[in-house]
Amino acid sequence: MTSRPDIVLLVLDTQRLDRLSCYGCAAETSPYIDELATDSTLFQCAVAPAQWTIPSHASMFTGVYPSTHNTIQSFSVLPVALPTLAERLH
């Protein structure tokens, strides 16, 4: 057994909360997500730092706001000097 935690970031940009069984949907719509949820942290409220995918993901993986990482366009790249979640967990 490893001493490192198992971390899974499941990011679904267009998933509606009320359509997942683990969040109360009466229909069994998400058996695999429900199974994962039984041993996971479920958030009832989440706020994105930006209104679209690229800057939001960049913030999630760096821990800084879009105004800091400046990754705001589809052609943008993260600054090399900015450590990512993967690098910090390595």
Backbone bond lengths (Angstrom), bond angles and torsions (degrees), N, CA, C in turn:
res aa  C-N    CA-C-N  psi(-1)  N-CA   C-N-CA  omega(-1)  CA-C   N-CA-C  phi
1 M - - - 1.446 - - 1.527 109.27 -
2 T 1.309 115.41 137.21 1.457 121.02 -179.70 1.527 111.01 -85.67
3 S 1.314 116.07 151.24 1.462 119.34 177.27 1.529 111.25 -87.10
4 R 1.323 116.31 -6.70 1.457 120.67 177.70 1.523 109.83 -83.60
5 P 1.318 117.03 143.13 1.473 119.12 179.37 1.524 111.34 -74.64
6 D 1.320 115.80 151.42 1.460 121.05 172.10 1.519 106.98 -82.57
7 I 1.306 116.66 124.04 1.459 120.88 -178.81 1.518 108.93 -123.48
8 V 1.317 115.83 124.57 1.461 121.92 175.30 1.520 107.25 -125.94
9 L 1.311 116.54 121.67 1.460 120.94 173.88 1.522 106.50 -103.42
10 L 1.292 116.15 108.05 1.460 121.41 179.01 1.519 107.12 -98.61
11 V 1.312 116.46 110.83 1.457 121.55 -176.15 1.522 108.74 -114.55
12 L 1.309 114.99 115.98 1.464 121.53 179.51 1.526 107.40 -121.97
13 D 1.290 116.97 98.00 1.465 121.39 -173.78 1.522 114.37 -59.52
14 T 1.315 117.41 -32.97 1.466 119.54 -173.92 1.520 112.93 -118.68
15 Q 1.309 118.14 18.15 1.468 121.71 -179.79 1.519 110.55 -80.09
16 R 1.325 115.95 128.99 1.467 120.01 175.81 1.520 109.53 -86.36
17 L 1.311 116.11 129.78 1.461 122.75 -179.68 1.523 111.76 -57.61
18 D 1.316 116.80 -41.38 1.466 120.80 -175.90 1.523 113.68 -74.71
19 R 1.327 117.92 3.31 1.466 121.90 176.58 1.530 112.69 -108.04
20 L 1.319 116.61 7.00 1.462 121.60 177.26 1.522 109.41 -105.58
21 S 1.322 116.33 130.87 1.464 120.95 -179.52 1.524 112.13 -59.70
22 C 1.326 117.83 -37.79 1.468 120.82 -178.33 1.523 112.51 -66.86
23 Y 1.318 117.13 -13.81 1.462 121.34 175.83 1.520 111.83 -108.25
24 G 1.333 116.75 14.41 1.456 119.47 172.02 1.510 117.47 107.43
25 C 1.312 119.45 1.21 1.464 120.29 176.97 1.527 108.28 -63.95
26 A 1.336 117.24 129.99 1.465 121.71 -176.52 1.525 111.89 -66.26
27 A 1.309 117.80 -34.25 1.468 121.27 178.39 1.530 109.43 -77.50
28 E 1.320 115.48 148.03 1.467 119.66 177.86 1.530 107.97 -83.51
29 T 1.308 115.39 84.69 1.462 121.50 -172.79 1.525 114.73 -96.88
30 S 1.317 117.15 -18.11 1.467 119.38 -169.31 1.530 112.35 -142.70
31 P 1.329 118.42 61.45 1.468 119.59 -174.45 1.528 114.20 -60.60
32 Y 1.317 118.93 -36.15 1.462 120.44 -177.99 1.529 111.31 -75.48
33 I 1.307 116.53 -39.79 1.464 119.62 175.53 1.523 109.66 -66.62
34 D 1.338 117.20 -39.13 1.468 121.00 177.98 1.523 110.88 -60.56
35 E 1.325 116.34 -41.53 1.468 120.31 179.19 1.528 110.33 -63.88
36 L 1.312 116.65 -44.42 1.461 120.68 177.14 1.529 110.45 -61.82
37 A 1.312 116.78 -37.74 1.468 122.22 -176.73 1.524 113.44 -66.97
38 T 1.328 117.68 -24.43 1.465 119.53 -177.46 1.527 112.53 -62.17
39 D 1.323 117.45 -27.06 1.463 121.08 -179.36 1.533 110.28 -122.81
40 S 1.315 115.86 35.83 1.459 120.83 -175.72 1.521 110.88 -132.75
41 T 1.303 114.84 172.84 1.459 121.18 172.68 1.513 107.98 -95.08
42 L 1.318 116.49 123.12 1.461 121.48 177.07 1.521 108.11 -105.78
43 F 1.291 116.35 132.12 1.457 121.11 179.91 1.520 110.00 -99.38
44 Q 1.310 116.39 132.72 1.460 121.79 178.32 1.526 111.63 -87.52
45 C 1.299 116.89 -21.11 1.456 120.94 -179.21 1.528 108.30 -145.09
46 A 1.305 116.39 126.69 1.461 121.03 177.47 1.523 108.49 -135.86
47 V 1.311 116.05 144.64 1.454 121.50 -179.40 1.522 108.33 -124.39
48 A 1.318 116.37 130.37 1.461 121.32 179.39 1.526 110.30 -89.88
49 P 1.330 117.32 145.13 1.459 120.17 179.02 1.529 113.19 -78.46
50 A 1.322 116.39 -10.00 1.467 121.07 179.55 1.524 108.52 -149.99
51 Q 1.320 116.48 164.57 1.454 119.49 -175.32 1.524 114.37 -90.44
52 W 1.318 118.29 1.18 1.461 118.01 175.82 1.517 111.39 -143.01
53 T 1.321 115.84 172.09 1.460 124.36 -164.68 1.526 115.30 -59.40
54 I 1.299 118.50 -53.76 1.466 120.52 -170.29 1.532 113.15 -59.29
55 P 1.314 120.24 -54.68 1.467 117.34 178.79 1.526 113.28 -67.74
56 S 1.334 117.60 -31.61 1.471 119.66 178.03 1.521 111.29 -65.39
57 H 1.333 117.12 -45.53 1.461 120.38 178.62 1.526 111.01 -65.59
58 A 1.316 116.97 -41.61 1.467 119.72 178.54 1.526 110.35 -59.37
59 S 1.317 117.07 -40.35 1.470 120.16 177.60 1.520 111.63 -67.71
60 M 1.334 116.94 -40.38 1.460 120.57 179.96 1.534 110.70 -62.38
61 F 1.319 116.82 -38.29 1.458 120.08 -176.26 1.528 114.27 -88.78
62 T 1.330 117.32 -7.42 1.466 119.70 177.81 1.521 113.11 -118.43
63 G 1.324 116.98 -23.62 1.456 120.29 -178.77 1.518 114.33 81.77
64 V 1.324 116.80 13.11 1.469 119.88 178.63 1.529 110.04 -124.43
65 Y 1.313 115.95 159.98 1.460 122.04 -179.40 1.533 111.51 -71.93
66 P 1.337 116.91 156.49 1.463 120.50 177.12 1.531 113.34 -54.23
67 S 1.304 117.40 -33.23 1.469 119.76 178.86 1.529 111.90 -65.72
68 T 1.328 117.07 -19.59 1.466 121.19 177.86 1.524 111.65 -91.22
69 H 1.348 117.61 -47.72 1.473 119.26 -178.25 1.524 112.47 -83.23
70 N 1.330 117.95 -19.17 1.464 124.12 176.50 1.530 113.38 55.76
71 T 1.308 117.55 25.97 1.459 122.37 175.91 1.521 106.25 -94.92
72 I 1.317 115.39 86.69 1.458 119.56 -171.06 1.524 114.24 -123.90
73 Q 1.314 118.25 -5.97 1.464 122.29 179.22 1.524 109.45 -120.72
74 S 1.324 116.62 162.91 1.465 120.16 -178.31 1.525 112.32 -63.78
75 F 1.319 118.47 -22.20 1.465 122.02 179.78 1.531 112.61 -96.89
76 S 1.319 117.28 0.19 1.466 121.70 -178.38 1.524 111.39 -71.41
77 V 1.308 116.05 151.53 1.466 121.70 173.99 1.529 108.46 -127.84
78 L 1.319 115.29 151.21 1.464 119.76 177.85 1.523 110.26 -67.94
79 P 1.314 117.98 142.42 1.463 120.04 174.33 1.531 110.21 -61.70
80 V 1.312 116.54 135.94 1.467 121.91 -178.07 1.526 111.27 -59.71
81 A 1.303 117.55 -35.06 1.469 121.44 -177.26 1.524 113.32 -73.44
82 L 1.326 117.40 -11.01 1.460 121.05 -177.49 1.531 109.64 -90.09
83 P 1.331 118.69 112.26 1.468 120.46 -178.26 1.530 111.55 -68.94
84 T 1.320 115.27 142.13 1.463 121.15 179.16 1.524 110.55 -99.36
85 L 1.314 115.59 167.23 1.462 121.38 177.33 1.528 110.76 -56.17
86 A 1.318 117.31 -44.40 1.468 121.05 179.83 1.526 111.44 -60.21
87 E 1.318 116.78 -41.68 1.468 120.14 179.08 1.521 111.20 -67.04
88 R 1.311 117.06 -38.56 1.467 120.17 179.86 1.530 111.96 -69.42
89 L 1.323 116.65 -30.90 1.464 120.48 -179.60 1.525 112.94 -84.64
90 H 1.304 117.35 -13.33 1.470 121.40 -175.97 1.517 111.29 -66.65
